[in-house]
Amino acid sequence: MGKNDAHLDDTGTELNLPRMLEQRGVSRRDFMKFCTAVSAALALPAGFAPKVAQALDEVKRPTLVWLEFQDCAGDTEALLRSANPTVAEIVLDILSVDYHETIMAAAGHQAEEALTKVVKEQKGKYIAVVEGAIPLKDGGVYCCVSGKAAVDTAREVCGGAMATLAVGTCASYGGIPAAAPNPTGAVGVKDAVPNATVVNLPGCPLNADNLTATVVHFLLFNKLPAVDSFGRPLFAYGKRIHDNCERRPHFDAGQYVEKWGDHGHQKGFCLYKMGCKGPETYHNCPTQRYNEKTSWPVASGHGCVGCSQPQFWDTMTPFYHRLPHVPGFGIEATADKIGLGIAAGTAAAFAVHGVISACRKGDTSEGAKED
């Protein structure tokens, strides 16, 4: 943790990234592959890879503190299980992680002293990462660390940070703790600390690659990435899952899973009828995937539950019922018809968002109208 011996050479001088890579047995070629992958994740031209490498070579290690509140530690676990070791871990390791309850060696008063020291001595210079929702009801008594309410800690730490990364849906929007009836008054970081500079990285859990890319963007450009109206980086949340899903061709062809384990399920057909929320969820899961890009829920045969959307637990449930009204689609009026075999002229029946009036045949219901 922090500037420990693992980051110092025999003379006590702090190692730069190339030396740390060398110590970890990571070749320069592998590092450049990583820089190319990060450039792609950030939607940067391939030619930016050398600039990414240079920025990481020369970066001075900023301090990072990681707070956990109303959470399941799933985002921490996702980060720790991203690989062992990967260049992504090493890039994050160039940060001086001075406080993280789950992985730090210090405990009790010693741990809290480390956090207090960062806040007091490095105001405006450190990065705060928050995992978990923050309860506001009854003065925030429903989540306390070291005898202090989470909301008070968040306002102190995030208020003094140069940037705060809200990792996971709970920290971003309140997540499951904020689901109705929200007995603790749980909210996301931005609602708890309105004056803080916050970037939301939702997901249950977040994809560690998106956290790495956000940090790299900050180190490369000395600013946070552009975000959407929900405070999410556009490079990771700028497109709908449906638009990049590998099952999309089956949707366009009217091929749907009708029952778990049926022929269509075995063949990888579209999961829309089984409740997939991909048409209304913005995330780069199909392209970045999880577990070293091995897979993601839809590829494994389970529909998207929309976990990166605000209030997903209330708005996306029941998870196994298809969405009644998807903006810009009109799927609800045509999916059954196509699934029953009325697929004549299917090519003409699908447009930018999947379906147009050729499949509606006079259906004038609200769901059949074009957006």
C-alpha positions in Angstrom: 0.0 0.0 0.0 1.2 3.5 -0.8 4.9 4.1 -1.6 6.1 0.8 -0.2 9.3 -1.1 -0.8 7.8 -2.8 -3.9 8.1 0.5 -5.7 11.7 1.3 -4.6 15.0 0.2 -6.1 18.1 -0.9 -4.1 19.0 2.7 -3.5 15.6 3.7 -2.2 14.6 5.6 -5.4 11.0 5.2 -6.5 10.7 3.0 -9.6 9.0 4.3 -12.7 6.6 2.2 -14.7 9.1 0.6 -17.1 11.1 -0.7 -14.1 8.0 -2.0 -12.4 7.0 -3.8 -15.6 10.5 -5.3 -15.8 10.3 -6.5 -12.2 6.9 -8.1 -12.8 8.1 -9.9 -15.9 6.0 -7.9 -18.4 7.6 -7.3 -21.7 7.6 -3.9 -23.4 5.7 -5.6 -26.3 2.9 -6.7 -23.9 2.8 -3.3 -22.5 2.3 -1.7 -25.9 -0.4 -4.2 -26.6 -2.2 -3.0 -23.5 -1.7 0.7 -24.5 -3.3 -0.2 -27.9 -6.2 -1.9 -26.2 -6.7 1.1 -23.9 -6.6 3.5 -26.9 -9.4 1.4 -28.5 -11.5 1.3 -25.3 -11.2 5.1 -25.2 -12.2 5.4 -28.9 -8.8 6.9 -29.7 -6.9 6.3 -32.9 -4.4 3.5 -32.9 -1.7 6.1 -33.3 -2.3 7.2 -29.7 -0.9 4.0 -28.2 2.7 5.5 -28.1 1.3 8.6 -26.4 -0.5 6.4 -23.8 2.8 4.5 -23.2 4.7 7.8 -22.8 2.2 9.2 -20.4 2.3 6.1 -18.2 6.1 6.0 -18.4 6.4 9.6 -17.2 3.5 9.8 -14.8 4.1 10.9 -11.2 2.2 8.6 -8.9 -1.0 10.4 -7.7 -2.5 9.2 -4.4 -5.8 7.2 -4.5 -8.1 6.5 -1.6 -10.9 3.9 -2.0 -14.0 4.2 0.2 -16.6 1.4 0.7 -20.0 2.1 2.0 -23.4 0.3 1.3 -21.9 -2.3 -0.9 -21.1 -6.0 -1.4 -17.5 -5.4 -2.3 -18.2 -6.8 -5.7 -16.4 -4.0 -7.5 -13.3 -4.5 -5.4 -13.5 -8.3 -6.1 -13.9 -7.6 -9.8 -10.8 -5.5 -9.8 -8.8 -8.0 -7.8 -9.9 -10.9 -10.0 -9.3 -9.1 -13.3 -6.1 -11.3 -13.7 -3.0 -12.1 -11.8 -1.1 -10.2 -12.8 -2.2 -8.0 -15.7 -0.8 -4.8 -17.0 -4.1 -3.2 -15.9 -3.2 -4.0 -12.3 0.2 -2.6 -12.8 -1.1 0.6 -14.2 -3.4 1.0 -11.2 -0.5 0.0 -9.1 1.4 3.1 -10.2 -1.1 5.0 -8.1 -0.3 5.4 -4.5 -3.2 3.5 -2.9 -3.0 5.0 0.6 -6.4 3.7 1.8 -8.6 0.7 0.9 -10.4 -1.1 3.7 -10.5 -4.4 1.9 -6.9 -4.8 0.9 -4.8 -2.5 3.1 -2.6 -4.0 5.9 -3.4 -1.3 8.4 -6.5 -1.5 10.6 -8.4 0.6 13.1 -6.9 3.9 14.1 -3.8 3.4 12.0 -5.9 3.0 8.9 -8.1 6.0 9.6 -5.0 8.1 10.3 -3.7 7.3 6.8 -7.0 8.6 5.3 -7.0 11.7 7.4 -3.4 12.4 6.4 -4.2 12.3 2.7 -7.2 14.5 3.0 -5.3 17.1 5.1 -2.0 17.2 3.3 -3.0 16.5 -0.3 -6.2 18.5 -0.8 -7.1 18.8 -4.4 -4.3 16.4 -5.5 -5.7 12.9 -4.8 -8.2 10.7 -6.5 -11.1 9.3 -4.5 -12.9 6.1 -5.5 -16.2 5.3 -3.9 -17.8 1.9 -3.9 -21.3 1.5 -2.5 -24.3 3.7 -1.8 -24.5 6.5 0.8 -27.5 6.5 3.2 -28.8 10.0 4.1 -31.9 9.1 6.3 -31.6 9.8 10.0 -28.3 11.5 9.6 -26.7 8.6 7.8 -26.6 6.3 10.8 -27.3 3.2 8.6 -23.6 3.1 7.4 -20.8 4.1 9.7 -17.1 3.5 9.4 -14.8 4.2 12.4 -17.8 5.7 14.2 -18.4 8.2 11.4 -21.4 8.3 9.1 -20.6 7.5 5.4 -22.1 10.7 4.2 -19.8 12.8 6.5 -16.8 10.9 5.3 -17.8 11.2 1.6 -18.3 14.9 1.9 -14.9 15.4 3.5 -13.0 13.0 1.3 -14.7 13.5 -2.1 -15.1 17.2 -1.4 -11.3 17.6 -1.2 -10.4 15.3 -4.1 -9.4 16.5 -7.5 -11.7 13.8 -8.9 -14.0 11.1 -7.6 -14.8 7.9 -9.4 -18.1 6.3 -8.3 -17.5 2.6 -9.1 -20.5 0.3 -9.5 -24.2 1.1 -9.7 -24.6 1.6 -5.9 -22.0 4.4 -5.8 -23.3 5.8 -9.1 -27.0 6.0 -8.4 -27.8 4.2 -5.1 -28.2 0.8 -6.8 -29.9 -2.0 -4.9 -29.8 -0.2 -1.5 -31.8 2.6 -3.1 -34.5 0.3 -4.5 -38.0 1.0 -3.4 -38.9 1.6 -0.6 -35.3 2.7 0.0 -35.5 2.5 3.8 -32.1 4.1 4.5 -32.4 6.9 2.0 -29.5 5.6 -0.1 -28.2 7.7 -2.9 -25.2 7.9 -5.2 -22.1 9.9 -4.6 -23.1 12.9 -6.7 -26.4 13.3 -4.8 -24.6 13.0 -1.5 -21.7 15.4 -2.4 -23.1 17.8 -5.1 -20.0 19.9 -5.2 -17.7 17.0 -6.0 -16.3 16.3 -9.4 -17.7 12.8 -10.0 -17.5 10.3 -12.9 -19.9 7.4 -12.6 -18.8 3.9 -13.6 -21.9 1.9 -13.0 -22.4 -1.9 -13.5 -22.9 -4.8 -11.1 -20.0 -5.1 -10.9 -18.1 -2.5 -12.9 -15.8 -3.7 -15.6 -12.3 -3.1 -14.3 -11.1 -2.2 -17.8 -13.4 0.9 -17.7 -11.8 2.0 -14.5 -8.3 1.5 -15.9 -9.2 3.4 -19.1 -10.7 6.3 -17.1 -7.5 6.5 -15.0 -5.3 6.3 -18.1 -7.4 9.1 -19.8 -6.8 11.3 -16.8 -3.1 10.6 -16.8 -2.8 11.1 -20.5 -4.9 14.3 -21.0 -4.9 15.6 -17.4 -8.6 15.7 -17.5 -11.5 13.4 -17.0 -13.3 11.8 -20.1 -16.4 13.3 -21.6 -19.6 12.0 -19.9 -23.3 11.6 -20.8 -26.2 13.1 -18.9 -25.9 10.4 -16.2 -22.2 11.2 -15.6 -20.9 8.1 -17.4 -17.9 8.2 -19.7 -19.1 8.2 -23.3 -16.3 5.8 -24.3 -17.8 3.1 -22.2 -21.5 4.0 -22.0 -22.1 5.9 -25.3 -23.8 3.0 -27.1 -26.6 0.6 -26.3 -25.8 -3.0 -25.6 -28.4 -4.0 -28.2 -26.4 -2.2 -31.0 -23.2 -4.2 -30.4 -24.7 -7.5 -29.2 -23.5 -10.6 -31.0 -27.1 -11.8 -30.9 -28.3 -8.8 -32.8 -28.4 -10.6 -36.2 -30.9 -13.1 -34.7 -33.0 -10.2 -33.6 -33.0 -8.8 -37.1 -33.9 -12.2 -38.5 -36.8 -12.6 -36.0 -35.1 -15.5 -34.3 -35.9 -15.5 -30.5 -35.4 -17.8 -27.6 -38.9 -18.8 -26.6 -38.0 -20.9 -23.6 -34.9 -21.5 -21.5 -33.0 -24.4 -23.0 -35.0 -24.6 -26.2 -33.4 -24.9 -29.7 -33.1 -21.2 -30.1 -31.3 -20.9 -26.7 -28.8 -23.5 -27.8 -28.3 -21.8 -31.1 -27.6 -18.4 -29.5 -30.9 -16.7 -30.7 -31.9 -13.3 -29.4 -32.9 -13.1 -25.7 -35.3 -10.2 -26.0 -38.4 -12.3 -25.3 -36.8 -13.7 -22.2 -36.5 -10.3 -20.7 -33.2 -9.0 -22.0 -32.9 -5.3 -21.3 -30.1 -4.7 -23.9 -32.3 -2.4 -26.0 -32.5 0.1 -23.2 -29.1 -0.2 -21.5 -26.0 1.7 -22.4 -22.7 -0.1 -21.7 -19.8 -1.6 -23.5 -20.2 -5.1 -22.2 -20.4 -6.7 -25.7 -17.0 -5.3 -26.7 -15.1 -5.1 -23.4 -16.6 -8.2 -21.7 -15.4 -9.5 -18.4 -12.7 -11.9 -17.1 -10.0 -10.8 -19.6 -12.7 -10.4 -22.3 -13.7 -14.0 -22.0 -17.5 -13.5 -21.8 -20.4 -11.4 -20.6 -24.0 -12.3 -19.4 -25.7 -12.3 -22.8 -22.9 -14.4 -24.4 -23.3 -17.0 -21.7 -27.0 -17.2 -22.4 -28.6 -14.9 -19.8 -30.3 -11.6 -20.8 -29.0 -8.2 -19.8 -30.7 -6.9 -16.6 -29.8 -3.3 -17.3 -27.6 -3.0 -14.2 -25.7 0.1 -15.5 -28.9 2.2 -15.7 -30.1 4.4 -12.9 -32.8 2.8 -10.7 -32.5 -0.4 -12.7 -33.8 -2.6 -9.8 -37.1 -0.7 -10.0 -37.4 0.1 -13.7 -36.0 -3.1 -15.2 -37.9 -5.7 -13.2 -39.3 -8.3 -13.5 -36.0 -9.3 -15.1 -37.6 -12.2 -17.1 -40.4 -10.2 -18.6 -39.6 -8.3 -21.8 -39.7 -4.5 -21.9 -43.2 -3.2 -22.6 -42.1 0.0 -24.2 -38.6 0.5 -25.7 -38.1 4.0 -27.0 -37.5 4.0 -30.8 -38.3 0.3 -31.3 -41.9 -0.8 -31.4 -40.6 -4.3 -30.8 -43.4 -5.2 -28.5 -45.9 -5.0 -31.4 -43.9 -7.1 -33.8 -41.7 -9.6 -31.9 -44.4 -12.1 -31.5 -45.5 -11.8 -35.1 -42.0 -12.4 -36.4 -41.5 -15.2 -33.9 -44.7 -16.9 -35.2 -43.3 -16.9 -38.8 -44.6 -13.7 -40.2 -41.1 -13.0 -41.5 -41.9 -12.4 -45.1 -40.0 -9.3 -46.1 -38.1 -9.3 -42.8 -35.3 -7.3 -44.4 -37.8 -4.6 -45.1 -39.2 -4.9 -41.6 -36.0 -3.9 -39.8 -34.6 -0.4 -39.9 -32.2 1.6 -37.8 -33.7 0.5 -34.5 -34.9 -2.9 -35.6 -38.5 -2.6 -36.7 -40.6 -0.4 -39.1 -44.2 -0.4 -40.2 -43.9 -3.1 -42.8 -44.3 -5.7 -40.0 -47.1 -3.9 -38.3 -49.8 -4.3 -40.9 -52.2 -1.7 -39.7 -51.4 -2.0 -36.0 -52.1 1.5 -34.6 -51.3 0.8 -30.9 -48.9 3.1 -29.1 -46.2 0.5 -29.1 -46.4 0.1 -32.9 -45.9 3.8 -33.6 -42.5 4.9 -34.8 -40.4 7.0 -32.5 
